[in-house]
Structures are given as C-alpha cells and as structure tokens.
C-alpha cells in the first residue's frame, strides 16, 4: 500500500539513509533548524550520532533537502494525516430529476420535494426537461417549467447553470446555497 505525499511522491518512494547518493544536501535538523549545505556523508554521520534517519524530503530542490527524523514515526504520521484527510472529504454527486413539458402541478411539487432532499444532503441536482415528438415545436413555451422549479427551491439552492437546450432536452443545474 502506497501512501501519497502532498507533491505526488509516495512515502515509500522517499530516499532514506544510504539510498541518498547526492554529493551535497541542504540539511534540516530534528528540531527544524537549518544546518546548512553539506556533503551527504557528513549529513549521514550527524543523523547516526542523533540515532535518527536521514530522509530526502525535497528531491527536486537544488541542492536536495534532507531532514533528520525518525522515519518510522514520520511514516506513521503521514499515513494518519492521509487517513484523516480522506475522512473529511465529501464526494458531491449529481442527482437527476426528469420532467416533461406537460407535467401537472402536483407532480412538479413531488419532483421539487425530491430535489430538495438531494440538495440538503449536499448533492447537486440536474433538472432535465425531456421533449418527445411534437413537443419539440413548443420548446420556448416550456422554459417556464424550469424557471418555476428553480423558484420553488430558491430558498436552499442556486442555479449553477441556467436552462439550456441540448438536443431533445433542456437542462439546468442546481447547487446548495452557500
């Protein structure tokens, strides 16, 4: 299992101790203090004296940045932070509500109720007005259905994308009001 670091480098890809082959490195001490630029061999010696590991934390820098830390503890902390970040993350889904041009008032209210539930859960709602057959001749007269729909949920949602005709359907996106 690879654990990802913020620059896209996996923790298991970080070079430690003898894996560091650079001539010079910028060394950061165990307390976060700058120890300056020195040879990798001298940096290794300082890390061994402190009974800690030398870890290359910024391999793309010139010269590469190495830090003296307890690698096992560092690896554990990064894994914990990653797990915590995944917990707090919320995936926003797009739910769809389909309407037809000749929808009755009660049916529209039922669809509005469903959309309200989706929006309150934090999802975005795609409201689709589908046209079949001769209904295509009266597209402009049906736009008011989407406007009315948006008006009924305007207290909890905003129109993210205005009604737009695409092929045989008119679509509008609603998102939770901030």
BABA-675517 format. One line per 10 residues: number of its first residue (from 1); for each residue x, y, z of N, C-alpha, C, O, CB. Coordinates in nm, 2 decimals. Glycine has a CB too. Example, Ala and Ser with C-alpha at 12.3 -4.5 7.8 and 13.67 -1.06 7.14 Angstrom:
1 = 1.32 -0.57 0.78 1.23 -0.45 0.78 1.32 -0.33 0.78 1.42 -0.33 0.85 1.13 -0.45 0.90 ~ 1.28 -0.22 0.71 1.37 -0.11 0.71 1.29 0.00 0.79 1.34 0.11 0.80 1.41 -0.06 0.57 .
END
This chain:
1 = 0.08 -0.12 0.00 0.00 0.00 0.00 0.09 0.12 0.00 0.17 0.14 0.09 -0.10 0.00 0.12 ~ 0.07 0.21 -0.10 0.15 0.33 -0.11 0.07 0.45 -0.04 -0.05 0.46 -0.07 0.19 0.37 -0.25 ~ 0.14 0.53 0.03 0.07 0.64 0.09 0.12 0.77 0.02 0.25 0.78 0.01 0.10 0.65 0.25 ~ 0.04 0.85 -0.03 0.08 0.96 -0.11 0.11 1.08 -0.03 0.05 1.12 0.07 -0.03 1.00 -0.21 ~ 0.22 1.15 -0.06 0.27 1.27 0.00 0.22 1.39 -0.08 0.17 1.37 -0.20 0.43 1.27 0.00 ~ 0.22 1.51 -0.03 0.15 1.62 -0.10 0.20 1.66 -0.24 0.12 1.71 -0.32 0.16 1.74 -0.01 ~ 0.32 1.63 -0.27 0.37 1.66 -0.41 0.35 1.55 -0.50 0.39 1.55 -0.62 0.52 1.70 -0.40 ~ 0.28 1.44 -0.46 0.25 1.33 -0.55 0.35 1.22 -0.53 0.35 1.12 -0.60 0.25 1.37 -0.69 ~ 0.45 1.24 -0.45 0.56 1.14 -0.42 0.50 1.05 -0.31 0.44 1.09 -0.22 0.69 1.20 -0.38 ~ 0.51 0.92 -0.33 0.47 0.83 -0.23 0.57 0.82 -0.12 0.69 0.84 -0.14 0.44 0.68 -0.28 .
11 = 0.52 0.80 0.01 0.61 0.79 0.12 0.71 0.68 0.10 0.83 0.70 0.14 0.53 0.77 0.25 ~ 0.67 0.57 0.04 0.77 0.46 0.03 0.87 0.50 -0.08 0.97 0.43 -0.09 0.69 0.34 -0.01 ~ 0.85 0.60 -0.16 0.95 0.64 -0.26 1.05 0.74 -0.20 1.15 0.77 -0.27 0.88 0.71 -0.38 ~ 1.03 0.79 -0.08 1.13 0.88 -0.02 1.26 0.80 0.01 1.26 0.69 0.05 1.08 0.94 0.11 ~ 1.37 0.87 -0.02 1.50 0.80 0.00 1.55 0.82 0.14 1.53 0.93 0.19 1.61 0.85 -0.10 ~ 1.60 0.72 0.20 1.64 0.73 0.34 1.79 0.68 0.35 1.83 0.59 0.27 1.55 0.66 0.44 ~ 1.86 0.73 0.45 2.00 0.69 0.48 2.09 0.66 0.36 2.12 0.75 0.29 1.99 0.57 0.57 ~ 2.13 0.54 0.34 2.23 0.50 0.24 2.17 0.52 0.10 2.25 0.52 0.00 2.28 0.36 0.26 ~ 2.04 0.53 0.08 1.99 0.55 -0.06 2.02 0.68 -0.11 2.01 0.70 -0.23 1.83 0.52 -0.05 ~ 2.05 0.78 -0.03 2.08 0.91 -0.07 2.22 0.92 -0.13 2.32 0.89 -0.06 2.07 1.02 0.04 .
21 = 2.23 0.95 -0.26 2.36 0.94 -0.33 2.41 1.08 -0.38 2.51 1.09 -0.45 2.35 0.85 -0.45 ~ 2.34 1.19 -0.34 2.38 1.32 -0.38 2.51 1.36 -0.32 2.54 1.32 -0.21 2.27 1.42 -0.35 ~ 2.59 1.45 -0.39 2.71 1.50 -0.33 2.68 1.59 -0.22 2.74 1.58 -0.11 2.80 1.57 -0.44 ~ 2.59 1.69 -0.24 2.56 1.79 -0.14 2.41 1.79 -0.11 2.33 1.77 -0.20 2.61 1.93 -0.19 ~ 2.38 1.81 0.01 2.24 1.82 0.05 2.22 1.94 0.15 2.32 1.98 0.22 2.19 1.69 0.12 ~ 2.10 2.00 0.15 2.07 2.10 0.25 2.01 2.03 0.36 1.91 1.95 0.35 1.97 2.21 0.19 ~ 2.07 2.04 0.48 2.03 1.96 0.59 1.94 2.04 0.69 1.97 2.16 0.72 2.15 1.91 0.67 ~ 1.83 1.98 0.74 1.74 2.04 0.84 1.75 1.94 0.96 1.74 1.82 0.94 1.59 2.05 0.79 ~ 1.78 2.00 1.07 1.79 1.92 1.19 1.66 1.86 1.24 1.55 1.89 1.19 1.85 2.00 1.30 ~ 1.67 1.78 1.35 1.55 1.71 1.40 1.45 1.81 1.46 1.33 1.78 1.48 1.59 1.61 1.50 .
31 = 1.50 1.93 1.50 1.41 2.03 1.56 1.36 2.13 1.46 1.29 2.23 1.49 1.48 2.10 1.68 ~ 1.40 2.11 1.33 1.35 2.20 1.23 1.45 2.31 1.20 1.42 2.40 1.11 1.22 2.26 1.26 ~ 1.57 2.31 1.26 1.67 2.42 1.24 1.75 2.39 1.12 1.78 2.27 1.09 1.76 2.44 1.36 ~ 1.79 2.49 1.04 1.87 2.48 0.92 2.02 2.45 0.97 2.07 2.53 1.04 1.86 2.61 0.83 ~ 2.07 2.34 0.92 2.21 2.31 0.95 2.30 2.34 0.83 2.42 2.33 0.84 2.22 2.16 0.99 ~ 2.24 2.39 0.72 2.32 2.43 0.60 2.35 2.33 0.50 2.29 2.22 0.51 2.46 2.48 0.65 ~ 2.43 2.36 0.40 2.46 2.27 0.29 2.59 2.20 0.32 2.69 2.26 0.36 2.47 2.35 0.15 ~ 2.58 2.06 0.31 2.70 1.98 0.34 2.69 1.86 0.26 2.60 1.83 0.19 2.70 1.95 0.49 ~ 2.80 1.78 0.26 2.80 1.65 0.19 2.71 1.55 0.25 2.68 1.56 0.37 2.95 1.59 0.18 ~ 2.66 1.46 0.17 2.56 1.36 0.21 2.62 1.27 0.32 2.56 1.23 0.41 2.51 1.28 0.09 .
41 = 2.76 1.25 0.31 2.83 1.16 0.40 2.83 1.23 0.54 2.80 1.16 0.64 2.97 1.14 0.35 ~ 2.86 1.36 0.55 2.86 1.43 0.67 2.72 1.44 0.74 2.70 1.42 0.86 2.91 1.58 0.66 ~ 2.61 1.45 0.65 2.48 1.46 0.70 2.44 1.32 0.76 2.37 1.32 0.86 2.38 1.49 0.58 ~ 2.48 1.21 0.69 2.46 1.08 0.74 2.52 1.06 0.88 2.46 1.00 0.97 2.51 0.97 0.64 ~ 2.64 1.11 0.89 2.72 1.10 1.02 2.64 1.17 1.13 2.63 1.12 1.24 2.86 1.16 1.01 ~ 2.59 1.29 1.10 2.51 1.37 1.20 2.38 1.29 1.24 2.35 1.29 1.36 2.48 1.51 1.15 ~ 2.32 1.23 1.14 2.19 1.16 1.17 2.22 1.03 1.26 2.14 1.00 1.34 2.13 1.11 1.04 ~ 2.33 0.96 1.23 2.37 0.85 1.31 2.40 0.88 1.45 2.36 0.81 1.55 2.49 0.77 1.25 ~ 2.47 1.00 1.47 2.50 1.04 1.61 2.37 1.07 1.69 2.37 1.05 1.81 2.59 1.17 1.60 ~ 2.27 1.12 1.62 2.14 1.15 1.68 2.06 1.03 1.69 1.95 1.04 1.75 2.07 1.26 1.61 .
51 = 2.10 0.91 1.64 2.03 0.79 1.63 1.89 0.80 1.57 1.79 0.75 1.61 2.01 0.73 1.78 ~ 1.89 0.88 1.45 1.77 0.90 1.37 1.81 0.87 1.23 1.92 0.84 1.19 1.72 1.05 1.39 ~ 1.71 0.89 1.14 1.73 0.86 1.00 1.74 0.99 0.92 1.69 1.10 0.96 1.61 0.78 0.94 ~ 1.82 0.98 0.81 1.83 1.10 0.72 1.73 1.07 0.60 1.75 0.97 0.53 1.98 1.11 0.66 ~ 1.64 1.16 0.58 1.53 1.14 0.48 1.54 1.25 0.38 1.54 1.37 0.42 1.39 1.13 0.55 ~ 1.54 1.22 0.25 1.53 1.32 0.15 1.39 1.36 0.13 1.31 1.28 0.08 1.60 1.27 0.01 ~ 1.35 1.48 0.17 1.21 1.53 0.17 1.18 1.61 0.05 1.06 1.62 0.01 1.17 1.60 0.30 ~ 1.28 1.67 -0.01 1.26 1.75 -0.14 1.36 1.72 -0.24 1.46 1.79 -0.25 1.26 1.91 -0.10 ~ 1.34 1.61 -0.31 1.44 1.56 -0.41 1.46 1.65 -0.53 1.57 1.65 -0.59 1.41 1.42 -0.45 ~ 1.36 1.73 -0.56 1.38 1.82 -0.68 1.45 1.95 -0.65 1.48 2.02 -0.75 1.24 1.84 -0.74 .
61 = 1.47 1.99 -0.53 1.53 2.11 -0.49 1.68 2.11 -0.53 1.74 2.00 -0.54 1.51 2.15 -0.34 ~ 1.74 2.22 -0.55 1.88 2.23 -0.58 1.95 2.30 -0.46 1.92 2.42 -0.44 1.91 2.31 -0.71 ~ 2.03 2.25 -0.38 2.06 2.10 -0.36 1.94 2.04 -0.29 1.86 2.11 -0.23 2.19 2.08 -0.29 ~ 1.92 1.90 -0.30 1.81 1.83 -0.24 1.80 1.86 -0.09 1.91 1.87 -0.02 1.82 1.68 -0.27 ~ 1.68 1.87 -0.04 1.67 1.89 0.11 1.65 1.76 0.18 1.56 1.68 0.15 1.54 1.99 0.13 ~ 1.73 1.74 0.28 1.72 1.62 0.37 1.69 1.67 0.51 1.73 1.77 0.56 1.85 1.54 0.36 ~ 1.62 1.58 0.58 1.59 1.61 0.72 1.62 1.50 0.81 1.61 1.38 0.77 1.43 1.65 0.73 ~ 1.67 1.53 0.93 1.70 1.42 1.03 1.57 1.40 1.11 1.53 1.48 1.19 1.82 1.47 1.12 ~ 1.51 1.28 1.09 1.39 1.25 1.16 1.38 1.10 1.19 1.46 1.02 1.14 1.26 1.29 1.08 ~ 1.29 1.06 1.27 1.26 0.91 1.30 1.17 0.87 1.19 1.05 0.91 1.19 1.20 0.89 1.44 .
71 = 1.22 0.79 1.09 1.15 0.76 0.97 1.02 0.68 1.00 0.91 0.71 0.94 1.23 0.68 0.87 ~ 1.02 0.59 1.09 0.90 0.51 1.13 0.79 0.60 1.18 0.68 0.58 1.14 0.94 0.40 1.23 ~ 0.83 0.69 1.27 0.73 0.78 1.32 0.68 0.88 1.21 0.56 0.90 1.21 0.80 0.87 1.44 ~ 0.76 0.92 1.13 0.72 1.01 1.02 0.62 0.94 0.92 0.52 1.00 0.88 0.85 1.06 0.94 ~ 0.66 0.82 0.89 0.57 0.74 0.80 0.43 0.72 0.87 0.33 0.73 0.80 0.64 0.60 0.77 ~ 0.43 0.69 0.99 0.30 0.67 1.07 0.22 0.80 1.07 0.10 0.80 1.04 0.33 0.63 1.21 ~ 0.29 0.91 1.10 0.22 1.04 1.10 0.16 1.08 0.96 0.04 1.12 0.96 0.32 1.16 1.14 ~ 0.23 1.06 0.86 0.18 1.09 0.72 0.06 1.00 0.69 -0.03 1.04 0.63 0.29 1.07 0.62 ~ 0.07 0.87 0.72 -0.04 0.78 0.70 -0.17 0.82 0.77 -0.28 0.82 0.72 0.00 0.63 0.74 ~ -0.15 0.87 0.90 -0.26 0.92 0.98 -0.32 1.04 0.92 -0.44 1.06 0.92 -0.21 0.94 1.12 .
81 = -0.24 1.14 0.87 -0.29 1.26 0.81 -0.36 1.23 0.69 -0.47 1.29 0.66 -0.17 1.36 0.78 ~ -0.31 1.14 0.61 -0.38 1.10 0.48 -0.52 1.04 0.51 -0.62 1.07 0.45 -0.29 1.00 0.40 ~ -0.52 0.95 0.61 -0.65 0.89 0.65 -0.75 0.99 0.70 -0.87 0.99 0.67 -0.63 0.78 0.76 ~ -0.70 1.09 0.78 -0.78 1.20 0.83 -0.84 1.28 0.72 -0.96 1.32 0.72 -0.70 1.28 0.93 ~ -0.76 1.31 0.62 -0.80 1.39 0.51 -0.91 1.32 0.42 -1.00 1.38 0.38 -0.68 1.43 0.42 ~ -0.89 1.19 0.41 -0.99 1.11 0.34 -1.12 1.11 0.41 -1.23 1.11 0.35 -0.94 0.97 0.32 ~ -1.12 1.11 0.54 -1.24 1.11 0.62 -1.32 1.24 0.60 -1.45 1.23 0.59 -1.21 1.10 0.77 ~ -1.25 1.35 0.60 -1.32 1.48 0.58 -1.37 1.51 0.44 -1.45 1.60 0.42 -1.23 1.59 0.63 ~ -1.32 1.44 0.35 -1.36 1.46 0.21 -1.50 1.42 0.18 -1.54 1.31 0.22 -1.26 1.39 0.12 ~ -1.57 1.50 0.10 -1.71 1.47 0.07 -1.72 1.47 -0.08 -1.69 1.56 -0.15 -1.81 1.57 0.13 .
91 = -1.77 1.35 -0.14 -1.78 1.34 -0.28 -1.92 1.40 -0.32 -2.02 1.34 -0.27 -1.76 1.20 -0.33 ~ -1.93 1.50 -0.40 -2.05 1.56 -0.44 -2.10 1.48 -0.56 -2.04 1.47 -0.67 -2.04 1.71 -0.47 ~ -2.22 1.42 -0.55 -2.28 1.35 -0.66 -2.38 1.44 -0.73 -2.43 1.54 -0.68 -2.35 1.23 -0.61 ~ -2.41 1.41 -0.86 -2.51 1.49 -0.93 -2.63 1.39 -0.95 -2.62 1.29 -1.01 -2.45 1.53 -1.08 ~ -2.74 1.44 -0.89 -2.86 1.36 -0.90 -2.94 1.42 -1.01 -2.94 1.54 -1.03 -2.94 1.36 -0.76 ~ -3.03 1.34 -1.07 -3.11 1.39 -1.18 -3.25 1.38 -1.15 -3.30 1.29 -1.10 -3.08 1.32 -1.31 ~ -3.33 1.49 -1.19 -3.47 1.49 -1.18 -3.52 1.52 -1.32 -3.49 1.62 -1.38 -3.52 1.61 -1.07 ~ -3.61 1.43 -1.37 -3.66 1.44 -1.50 -3.80 1.49 -1.50 -3.88 1.45 -1.42 -3.65 1.30 -1.58 ~ -3.83 1.58 -1.59 -3.96 1.64 -1.61 -4.01 1.63 -1.75 -3.92 1.60 -1.84 -3.96 1.79 -1.56 ~ -4.13 1.65 -1.77 -4.18 1.65 -1.91 -4.26 1.79 -1.93 -4.30 1.85 -1.83 -4.28 1.53 -1.95 .
101 = -4.28 1.83 -2.05 -4.34 1.97 -2.08 -4.48 1.97 -2.03 -4.53 2.08 -1.99 -4.33 2.00 -2.22 ~ -4.55 1.86 -2.02 -4.69 1.87 -1.98 -4.71 1.81 -1.84 -4.81 1.74 -1.81 -4.78 1.79 -2.08 ~ -4.62 1.85 -1.75 -4.62 1.80 -1.61 -4.73 1.88 -1.53 -4.75 2.00 -1.55 -4.49 1.81 -1.54 ~ -4.80 1.81 -1.45 -4.91 1.87 -1.37 -4.84 1.93 -1.24 -4.73 1.90 -1.20 -5.02 1.77 -1.33 ~ -4.91 2.02 -1.17 -4.86 2.10 -1.06 -4.82 2.00 -0.94 -4.72 2.02 -0.88 -4.97 2.19 -1.01 ~ -4.91 1.90 -0.91 -4.88 1.81 -0.80 -4.75 1.73 -0.83 -4.67 1.70 -0.74 -5.00 1.72 -0.77 ~ -4.74 1.68 -0.96 -4.62 1.61 -1.00 -4.50 1.69 -0.99 -4.39 1.64 -0.94 -4.64 1.55 -1.14 ~ -4.51 1.82 -1.03 -4.39 1.91 -1.02 -4.35 1.93 -0.87 -4.23 1.93 -0.84 -4.43 2.05 -1.08 ~ -4.45 1.94 -0.78 -4.42 1.96 -0.64 -4.35 1.83 -0.58 -4.27 1.84 -0.50 -4.55 1.98 -0.56 ~ -4.39 1.71 -0.63 -4.33 1.59 -0.59 -4.18 1.59 -0.63 -4.09 1.55 -0.55 -4.40 1.47 -0.64 .
111 = -4.15 1.63 -0.75 -4.02 1.64 -0.81 -3.94 1.74 -0.73 -3.82 1.72 -0.70 -4.02 1.67 -0.96 ~ -4.00 1.85 -0.69 -3.93 1.96 -0.62 -3.89 1.90 -0.48 -3.78 1.93 -0.43 -4.02 2.08 -0.60 ~ -3.98 1.83 -0.42 -3.95 1.76 -0.29 -3.83 1.67 -0.30 -3.75 1.67 -0.21 -4.07 1.69 -0.24 ~ -3.82 1.59 -0.40 -3.71 1.50 -0.42 -3.58 1.58 -0.44 -3.48 1.55 -0.38 -3.73 1.41 -0.54 ~ -3.59 1.69 -0.52 -3.47 1.77 -0.54 -3.42 1.84 -0.41 -3.30 1.85 -0.39 -3.50 1.88 -0.65 ~ -3.52 1.88 -0.33 -3.49 1.94 -0.20 -3.40 1.84 -0.11 -3.31 1.88 -0.05 -3.62 1.99 -0.13 ~ -3.45 1.72 -0.11 -3.38 1.62 -0.03 -3.23 1.60 -0.08 -3.14 1.60 0.00 -3.45 1.48 -0.04 ~ -3.22 1.59 -0.21 -3.08 1.58 -0.27 -2.99 1.70 -0.23 -2.88 1.68 -0.20 -3.09 1.56 -0.42 ~ -3.05 1.82 -0.25 -2.97 1.94 -0.22 -2.94 1.95 -0.08 -2.82 1.99 -0.04 -3.05 2.07 -0.27 ~ -3.03 1.91 0.01 -3.00 1.92 0.16 -2.89 1.82 0.20 -2.82 1.84 0.30 -3.13 1.90 0.24 .
121 = -2.88 1.71 0.12 -2.77 1.61 0.15 -2.64 1.66 0.10 -2.53 1.61 0.13 -2.80 1.48 0.09 ~ -2.64 1.77 0.02 -2.51 1.83 -0.03 -2.48 1.79 -0.18 -2.38 1.83 -0.23 -2.40 1.79 0.05 ~ -2.58 1.72 -0.24 -2.56 1.68 -0.38 -2.60 1.80 -0.47 -2.68 1.88 -0.43 -2.63 1.55 -0.41 ~ -2.55 1.79 -0.60 -2.60 1.89 -0.70 -2.72 1.82 -0.77 -2.72 1.69 -0.77 -2.49 1.93 -0.80 ~ -2.81 1.90 -0.83 -2.92 1.84 -0.90 -2.92 1.89 -1.04 -2.91 2.01 -1.07 -3.05 1.88 -0.82 ~ -2.94 1.79 -1.13 -2.95 1.82 -1.27 -3.10 1.80 -1.30 -3.16 1.69 -1.30 -2.86 1.73 -1.36 ~ -3.17 1.91 -1.34 -3.31 1.91 -1.37 -3.32 1.90 -1.53 -3.27 1.99 -1.60 -3.39 2.04 -1.32 ~ -3.38 1.79 -1.58 -3.39 1.77 -1.72 -3.53 1.78 -1.76 -3.62 1.71 -1.71 -3.32 1.64 -1.76 ~ -3.56 1.86 -1.86 -3.69 1.86 -1.92 -3.68 1.80 -2.06 -3.62 1.85 -2.15 -3.74 2.02 -1.94 ~ -3.75 1.68 -2.07 -3.73 1.60 -2.20 -3.85 1.62 -2.29 -3.97 1.63 -2.25 -3.73 1.45 -2.16 .
131 = -3.82 1.64 -2.42 -3.91 1.67 -2.52 -3.92 1.54 -2.61 -3.82 1.49 -2.66 -3.88 1.79 -2.60 ~ -4.05 1.50 -2.64 -4.07 1.39 -2.73 -4.16 1.43 -2.84 -4.26 1.50 -2.82 -4.13 1.27 -2.65 ~ -4.13 1.38 -2.96 -4.22 1.40 -3.07 -4.25 1.55 -3.10 -4.16 1.63 -3.12 -4.35 1.33 -3.05 ~ -4.38 1.58 -3.11 -4.42 1.72 -3.14 -4.39 1.82 -3.03 -4.41 1.94 -3.05 -4.57 1.72 -3.17 ~ -4.36 1.77 -2.91 -4.33 1.87 -2.80 -4.21 1.96 -2.84 -4.19 2.07 -2.78 -4.29 1.79 -2.67 ~ -4.13 1.92 -2.94 -4.01 2.00 -2.98 -4.06 2.13 -3.04 -3.98 2.22 -3.05 -3.93 1.92 -3.08 ~ -4.18 2.13 -3.09 -4.23 2.26 -3.16 -4.26 2.36 -3.05 -4.27 2.48 -3.09 -4.35 2.23 -3.24 ~ -4.27 2.33 -2.93 -4.31 2.42 -2.82 -4.21 2.43 -2.71 -4.24 2.45 -2.59 -4.44 2.38 -2.76 ~ -4.08 2.43 -2.75 -3.97 2.43 -2.65 -3.97 2.56 -2.58 -3.95 2.56 -2.45 -3.83 2.41 -2.73 ~ -3.99 2.68 -2.64 -3.98 2.81 -2.58 -4.09 2.82 -2.47 -4.07 2.89 -2.37 -3.99 2.92 -2.68 .
141 = -4.21 2.76 -2.50 -4.32 2.77 -2.40 -4.30 2.69 -2.28 -4.37 2.70 -2.17 -4.45 2.73 -2.47 ~ -4.20 2.59 -2.28 -4.18 2.50 -2.17 -4.07 2.55 -2.07 -4.05 2.49 -1.97 -4.14 2.37 -2.22 ~ -3.99 2.65 -2.11 -3.88 2.70 -2.03 -3.94 2.75 -1.89 -3.86 2.74 -1.79 -3.81 2.82 -2.10 ~ -4.06 2.80 -1.89 -4.12 2.84 -1.76 -4.13 2.73 -1.66 -4.13 2.76 -1.54 -4.26 2.90 -1.79 ~ -4.13 2.61 -1.70 -4.14 2.49 -1.60 -4.01 2.49 -1.52 -4.01 2.47 -1.40 -4.16 2.36 -1.68 ~ -3.89 2.50 -1.59 -3.76 2.50 -1.52 -3.75 2.63 -1.44 -3.69 2.62 -1.33 -3.65 2.49 -1.62 ~ -3.80 2.74 -1.48 -3.79 2.86 -1.40 -3.87 2.85 -1.28 -3.83 2.89 -1.17 -3.84 2.99 -1.49 ~ -3.99 2.79 -1.29 -4.08 2.77 -1.17 -4.01 2.67 -1.08 -4.02 2.69 -0.95 -4.22 2.71 -1.22 ~ -3.95 2.57 -1.13 -3.88 2.47 -1.05 -3.77 2.54 -0.97 -3.76 2.51 -0.85 -3.82 2.36 -1.14 ~ -3.69 2.62 -1.03 -3.58 2.69 -0.97 -3.63 2.79 -0.86 -3.57 2.80 -0.75 -3.50 2.77 -1.07 .
151 = -3.75 2.85 -0.89 -3.81 2.94 -0.79 -3.85 2.87 -0.67 -3.84 2.92 -0.55 -3.93 3.01 -0.86 ~ -3.91 2.75 -0.68 -3.96 2.67 -0.57 -3.85 2.62 -0.47 -3.87 2.60 -0.36 -4.04 2.55 -0.62 ~ -3.72 2.60 -0.53 -3.61 2.56 -0.44 -3.51 2.67 -0.42 -3.40 2.65 -0.36 -3.54 2.44 -0.51 ~ -3.55 2.80 -0.45 -3.46 2.91 -0.44 -3.41 2.94 -0.30 -3.31 3.00 -0.28 -3.52 3.03 -0.50 ~ -3.49 2.90 -0.20 -3.45 2.92 -0.06 -3.33 2.84 -0.01 -3.26 2.88 0.08 -3.57 2.90 0.03 ~ -3.31 2.72 -0.08 -3.20 2.64 -0.04 -3.10 2.62 -0.15 -2.99 2.56 -0.12 -3.25 2.50 0.01 ~ -3.13 2.65 -0.27 -3.04 2.63 -0.39 -3.03 2.75 -0.48 -3.12 2.83 -0.48 -3.09 2.51 -0.46 ~ -2.92 2.75 -0.55 -2.90 2.85 -0.66 -2.88 2.78 -0.79 -2.84 2.66 -0.80 -2.77 2.94 -0.62 ~ -2.92 2.85 -0.90 -2.90 2.79 -1.03 -2.75 2.80 -1.07 -2.70 2.91 -1.08 -2.99 2.86 -1.13 ~ -2.69 2.69 -1.08 -2.54 2.69 -1.11 -2.52 2.70 -1.26 -2.43 2.77 -1.31 -2.48 2.55 -1.06 .
161 = -2.61 2.64 -1.34 -2.61 2.66 -1.48 -2.75 2.68 -1.53 -2.84 2.60 -1.51 -2.54 2.53 -1.55 ~ -2.77 2.79 -1.60 -2.91 2.83 -1.65 -2.96 2.73 -1.75 -2.88 2.65 -1.81 -2.90 2.97 -1.71 ~ -3.09 2.72 -1.76 -3.16 2.63 -1.86 -3.10 2.64 -2.00 -3.09 2.75 -2.05 -3.31 2.64 -1.86 ~ -3.06 2.53 -2.06 -3.00 2.53 -2.19 -3.05 2.41 -2.27 -3.06 2.30 -2.21 -2.84 2.53 -2.18 ~ -3.09 2.43 -2.39 -3.14 2.33 -2.48 -3.02 2.25 -2.54 -2.94 2.31 -2.60 -3.23 2.38 -2.58 ~ -3.02 2.12 -2.52 -2.92 2.03 -2.58 -2.99 1.91 -2.64 -3.04 1.82 -2.57 -2.81 1.99 -2.47 ~ -3.00 1.92 -2.77 -3.07 1.81 -2.84 -3.22 1.81 -2.81 -3.29 1.91 -2.84 -3.01 1.67 -2.80 ~ -3.27 1.70 -2.76 -3.42 1.69 -2.72 -3.44 1.72 -2.58 -3.55 1.69 -2.53 -3.47 1.56 -2.76 ~ -3.35 1.77 -2.51 -3.37 1.80 -2.36 -3.32 1.94 -2.32 -3.21 1.98 -2.37 -3.31 1.69 -2.28 ~ -3.38 2.00 -2.23 -3.34 2.12 -2.17 -3.29 2.09 -2.03 -3.36 2.03 -1.95 -3.45 2.24 -2.17 .
171 = -3.17 2.14 -2.00 -3.11 2.11 -1.87 -3.07 2.23 -1.79 -3.04 2.34 -1.84 -2.99 2.02 -1.89 ~ -3.08 2.21 -1.66 -3.04 2.32 -1.56 -2.98 2.25 -1.44 -3.02 2.14 -1.40 -3.17 2.41 -1.52 ~ -2.87 2.31 -1.39 -2.81 2.25 -1.27 -2.83 2.34 -1.15 -2.82 2.46 -1.16 -2.65 2.24 -1.29 ~ -2.86 2.28 -1.04 -2.89 2.35 -0.91 -2.78 2.30 -0.81 -2.75 2.18 -0.80 -3.03 2.32 -0.86 ~ -2.73 2.39 -0.73 -2.64 2.36 -0.62 -2.68 2.42 -0.49 -2.76 2.52 -0.49 -2.49 2.40 -0.66 ~ -2.64 2.37 -0.38 -2.67 2.42 -0.25 -2.63 2.56 -0.23 -2.52 2.60 -0.27 -2.61 2.33 -0.14 ~ -2.71 2.64 -0.17 -2.68 2.78 -0.14 -2.58 2.79 -0.03 -2.59 2.72 0.07 -2.81 2.86 -0.10 ~ -2.48 2.87 -0.05 -2.37 2.88 0.05 -2.40 2.96 0.17 -2.32 2.98 0.26 -2.24 2.93 -0.02 .
END
